């Protein structure tokens, strides 16, 4: 089973990200589940959502304590809460940022993981460019697909089509395509250690 934990703030589409990822995995023929964990339900409050993907039925319903991947939608959370708690020793980390891991004060963390498993993606900027709103969730899902290979970009596109309609769907598909290409180009700069 592959477990994903998504950290962000209320209003950033954290729950939608988990749901969309689970739909994409389902479209790829996998079993998947997604669910949120709320503290105070208000815009700007820390929010966590979870997604599990497996080849067989998933019976576990508890929060993801030992993720195989982290998606961090808001870098201001990096030093406020322990977003890295329980991360698998060969885990993936995707952060919404224009800065590097070192610039974010995460150099020692970056030394412990394969470089190809780490990515800082300017998801907010990509979302603003295509969607016109600072909602990093969909670009980060495409970045997740690019660095993990766990879901196909086409499945992310199809899942977007199920969650959104019309111009909103088209804009998010464009953002996902851009983010996927950006993450792939960033990964190409890393030594291949997967």
DRENNUDO-799925 format. One line per 10 residues: for each residue x, y, z of N, C-alpha, C. Coordinates in steps of 0.2 Angstrom, whole numbers, plus 5000, padded with zeros to 4 digits. Atoms other than C-alpha are relative to their C-alpha. Layout:
N
X,Y,Z,X,Y,Z,X,Y,Z  ... .
END
This chain:
194
5004,4994,5000,5000,5000,5000,5004,5006,5000  4997,4993,5000,5006,5018,4996,4996,5005,5003  5004,4995,4996,5001,5031,5008,5003,5007,4999  4998,4993,5001,5001,5050,5005,4996,5004,5005  5002,4995,4996,4999,5064,5017,5000,5007,4997  5000,4993,5003,4994,5081,5011,4999,5005,5005  5001,4995,4995,4997,5096,5022,4999,5007,4996  5002,4993,5003,4990,5114,5018,4996,5004,5005  5004,4996,4995,4979,5127,5025,4993,5000,4996  5007,5000,5003,4960,5129,5023,5000,5005,4995 .
5000,4996,5006,4956,5136,5006,5004,4998,4995  4995,5002,5005,4970,5128,4997,4998,4994,4996  5003,5006,5004,4960,5113,4991,5004,4994,5002  4997,5006,4997,4969,5100,5002,4996,4994,4999  5004,5006,5000,4954,5089,5003,4998,4998,4993  5001,5001,5008,4950,5091,4984,5006,4996,4997  4994,5003,5003,4968,5086,4981,5000,4992,5002  5001,5007,4998,4966,5070,4991,4995,4996,4996  5005,5003,5004,4950,5066,4982,5002,4999,4993  4999,5000,5007,4956,5070,4965,5006,4994,4999 .
4995,5005,5000,4972,5059,4968,4997,4993,5000  5003,5007,4999,4961,5044,4974,4996,4998,4993  5004,5001,5006,4950,5046,4958,5005,4998,4994  4995,5002,5005,4965,5046,4947,5003,4993,5001  4998,5007,4999,4972,5030,4955,4995,4995,4998  5005,5005,5002,4955,5022,4953,4999,4999,4993  5000,5000,5007,4955,5027,4935,5006,4996,4997  4994,5004,5002,4972,5018,4934,4999,4993,5002  5001,5007,4998,4964,5002,4940,5002,4998,5007  4998,5002,4993,4969,5003,4958,4995,5001,5005 .
5004,4999,4994,4960,5003,4975,5003,5007,5003  4998,4994,4997,4960,5020,4983,4995,5003,5005  5005,4997,4996,4953,5030,4997,5003,5007,5002  4998,4994,4998,4954,5048,5003,4996,5003,5005  5004,4997,4995,4949,5057,5018,5004,5006,5004  4996,4995,4997,4953,5073,5028,5000,4999,5007  5000,4999,4992,4957,5078,5046,5000,5007,5001  5001,4992,4998,4951,5095,5052,5002,5001,5007  5000,4997,4994,4956,5105,5066,4995,5005,5001  5005,4994,5001,4947,5122,5066,4999,5000,4993 .
5002,5000,5007,4937,5122,5050,5000,5008,4998  5000,4993,5002,4942,5140,5044,5005,5001,4995  4995,4998,5005,4951,5148,5030,5007,5001,5003  4993,4998,4997,4970,5148,5034,5002,4995,5005  4998,5004,4995,4970,5135,5047,5003,4994,4997  4997,5006,5003,4981,5119,5045,4995,4995,4999  5005,5006,5002,4972,5105,5036,5005,4994,4998  4997,5006,5002,4978,5087,5033,4995,4996,4997  5004,5005,5004,4971,5075,5020,5004,4994,4999  4996,5006,5001,4976,5057,5017,4997,4997,4994 .
5002,5004,5005,4976,5046,5002,5004,4993,5000  4996,5007,5000,4980,5027,5001,4998,4997,4993  5000,5003,5006,4983,5018,4985,5003,4993,5000  4998,5007,5000,4984,4999,4983,4997,4996,4994  5002,5005,5005,4982,4984,4971,4994,4996,5003  5006,5003,4997,4969,4977,4983,4996,5004,5004  5004,4996,4995,4955,4983,4994,5003,5002,5006  4997,4997,4995,4960,4995,5007,4995,5000,5006  5005,5001,4995,4952,4991,5024,5002,5005,5006  4998,4996,4995,4962,5003,5035,4997,5007,4999 .
5004,4994,5000,4953,5019,5040,5003,5006,5004  4997,4995,4996,4965,5028,5052,5004,5005,4996  4996,4995,5003,4975,5043,5048,5007,4997,4998  4993,5003,5003,4992,5040,5038,5005,5003,5005  4995,4998,4996,5005,5041,5051,5007,4998,4998  4994,5002,5003,5019,5033,5041,5000,5001,4992  5002,4999,5008,5017,5041,5023,5006,4998,4996  4995,5002,5005,5027,5035,5008,5001,5007,4996  5000,4994,5003,5024,5053,5001,4997,5005,5004  5003,4994,4997,5021,5070,5008,4999,5006,4994 .
5001,4995,5004,5013,5084,4998,4999,5006,5004  5001,4994,4995,5015,5101,5007,4998,5006,4995  5003,4995,5004,5004,5114,4999,5002,5007,5003  4998,4994,4997,5010,5128,5011,5006,5000,5003  4994,5001,4997,5028,5130,5015,5001,5004,5007  5000,4997,4993,5024,5141,5030,4999,4995,5006  5001,5005,4995,5019,5125,5039,5007,4996,5001  4994,5005,4999,5037,5117,5037,5003,5001,5007  4997,4999,4994,5043,5125,5053,4995,5001,5006  5005,4999,4995,5027,5126,5062,4997,4994,5003 .
5003,5007,4998,5021,5108,5063,5005,4995,4997  4995,5005,5002,5031,5092,5061,4997,4996,4994  5003,5003,5006,5025,5088,5043,5004,4994,4998  4996,5005,5002,5039,5076,5041,4999,4993,5004  5000,5006,4995,5034,5064,5055,4998,4994,4997  5002,5007,5003,5034,5046,5050,5002,4999,4993  4999,5001,5008,5040,5049,5032,5005,4994,4999  4996,5006,5002,5047,5032,5025,5007,5002,4998  4992,4999,5001,5066,5031,5023,5001,5001,4993  4999,4999,5007,5064,5031,5004,4994,5004,4997 .
5006,4996,5002,5049,5043,5004,5001,5005,4995  5000,4994,5005,5044,5057,4992,4998,5006,5004  5002,4994,4997,5043,5075,4997,4999,5005,4994  5002,4995,5005,5034,5088,4986,4998,5006,5003  5001,4994,4996,5034,5106,4992,4998,5005,4995  5002,4994,5004,5025,5121,4984,5004,5005,5002  4995,4995,4999,5039,5133,4983,5004,5001,4994  4995,4999,5005,5050,5142,4972,5007,5000,5002  4993,5000,4997,5065,5140,4984,5002,4992,5000  4997,5006,4999,5076,5125,4986,4999,4997,5007 .
5000,5003,4994,5076,5113,5000,5005,5003,5005  4995,4997,4996,5092,5121,5007,4997,5007,5002  5003,4994,4999,5084,5138,5005,4994,5000,5005  5006,5001,4995,5069,5132,5015,5002,4998,5007  4998,5003,4994,5080,5126,5029,5000,4993,5001  5001,5007,4999,5078,5108,5025,5006,4996,4997  4994,5003,5003,5096,5104,5019,5002,4993,5003  4998,5007,4997,5099,5090,5032,4994,4995,4998  5005,5005,5002,5082,5082,5027,5002,4998,4993  4998,5001,5007,5087,5083,5009,5005,4995,4999 .
4994,5005,5000,5103,5073,5013,4998,4993,5001  5002,5007,4998,5093,5058,5019,4996,4997,4995  5005,5003,5005,5082,5055,5004,5004,5001,4993  4998,5000,5006,5086,5051,4986,4998,5007,4996  5002,4993,5003,5087,5068,4976,4994,5000,4995  5005,5000,5005,5075,5062,4963,4993,4999,5004  5006,5001,4996,5062,5059,4977,4998,5007,5003  5002,4993,4997,5062,5078,4982,4999,5005,4995  5002,4995,5005,5054,5092,4972,4997,5006,5004  5004,4994,4998,5050,5110,4976,4997,5003,4993 .
5004,4998,5006,5037,5115,4963,4997,5007,5001  5003,4993,4999,5031,5133,4960,4992,4999,4999  5007,5002,5001,5013,5126,4961,4995,5006,5000  5004,4994,5000,5005,5143,4966,5000,5004,4994  4999,4996,5006,5013,5152,4952,4997,4997,4994  5003,5004,5005,5007,5138,4940,4993,5001,5000  5007,5000,5000,4990,5139,4946,4997,5007,4999  5002,4993,5002,4989,5158,4945,5000,5001,4993  4999,4999,5007,4995,5157,4927,4995,4997,4996  5005,5004,5004,4982,5145,4921,4993,5001,5003 .
5006,5000,4997,4968,5146,4934,4998,5007,5002  5002,4993,4997,4969,5164,4940,4999,5000,5007  5000,5000,4993,4969,5159,4958,5006,4996,5003  4994,5003,4997,4982,5154,4970,4998,4993,5004  5002,5006,4997,4976,5136,4973,5005,4995,4997  4995,5005,5002,4991,5124,4972,4999,4993,4999  5002,5007,4999,4982,5108,4974,5001,4996,4993  5000,5004,5006,4980,5102,4956,5007,5000,4997  4993,5001,5003,4998,5107,4950,5004,4995,5004  4996,5004,4996,5005,5098,4965,4998,4992,4999 .
5002,5007,5002,4995,5082,4960,5004,4998,4994  4996,5001,5006,5003,5083,4943,5007,4999,5001  4993,5001,4998,5020,5085,4951,5001,4994,5004  4999,5007,4997,5017,5070,4962,5000,4994,4995  5000,5005,5006,5013,5060,4946,5006,5000,4997  4993,5000,5004,5029,5066,4938,5005,4997,5004  4994,5002,4997,5041,5062,4952,4999,4993,5003  5001,5007,4998,5033,5045,4958,4998,4995,4995  5003,5004,5006,5025,5038,4942,4995,4995,5003  5005,5004,4997,5012,5031,4954,4993,5000,4996 .
5007,4999,5004,4997,5038,4943,5003,5004,4994  4998,4997,5007,4997,5044,4925,4997,5007,5000  5002,4993,5001,4995,5062,4920,4993,5000,4997  5007,5001,5003,4980,5056,4909,4995,4999,5005  5005,5002,4995,4972,5049,4924,4998,5007,5005  5001,4994,4997,4975,5066,4933,4995,5004,4996  5004,4996,5005,4967,5075,4918,4992,4997,5001  5007,5003,5000,4952,5063,4919,4997,5001,5007  5002,4999,4993,4950,5065,4938,4998,5007,5000  5002,4993,5000,4950,5084,4935,4993,5001,4997 .
5006,4999,5003,4936,5082,4923,4994,4997,5004  5005,5003,4996,4926,5072,4936,4998,5005,5006  5001,4995,4995,4929,5086,4949,4998,5006,4998  5001,4993,5002,4927,5101,4939,4997,5000,4993  5004,5000,5007,4917,5106,4923,5002,5007,4996  4999,4994,5004,4919,5118,4909,5007,5003,5000  4994,4996,5000,4932,5132,4909,5005,4998,5006  4996,5002,4994,4938,5127,4927,5003,4994,4999  4996,5006,5002,4942,5110,4921,5005,5001,4995  4995,4998,5005,4951,5116,4906,5006,5003,5003 .
4995,4996,4997,4961,5128,4916,5004,4996,5005  4996,5004,4996,4966,5115,4929,5004,4995,4996  4996,5005,5004,4971,5102,4916,5006,5004,4997  4994,4996,5003,4982,5116,4908,5005,5001,5006  4995,4999,4995,4990,5119,4925,5003,4993,5002  4997,5007,4999,4992,5100,4928,5005,4999,4995  4995,5002,5006,5001,5098,4911,5006,5004,5001  4994,4996,4999,5012,5113,4915,5004,4997,5006  4997,5002,4994,5016,5107,4932,5004,4993,4999  4997,5007,5002,5020,5089,4926,5006,5001,4996 .
4994,4998,5004,5032,5096,4913,5005,5003,5004  4995,4997,4996,5040,5107,4926,5003,4995,5005  4997,5005,4995,5042,5093,4939,5005,4995,4996  4996,5005,5004,5049,5081,4925,5007,5004,4999  4994,4996,5002,5062,5095,4920,5004,5001,5006  4996,5000,4994,5067,5097,4938,5003,4994,5002  4997,5006,4998,5069,5079,4941,5005,4998,4995  4994,5001,5005,5080,5078,4925,5006,5003,5003  4994,4997,4998,5092,5089,4934,5003,4996,5006  4997,5004,4995,5094,5076,4948,5003,4994,4998 .
4998,5006,5002,5104,5061,4948,4995,4994,5000  5005,5006,5000,5094,5045,4944,5002,4995,5005  4999,5005,4994,5093,5035,4960,4993,4996,5002  5007,5003,4999,5075,5028,4959,5001,4992,5000 .
END
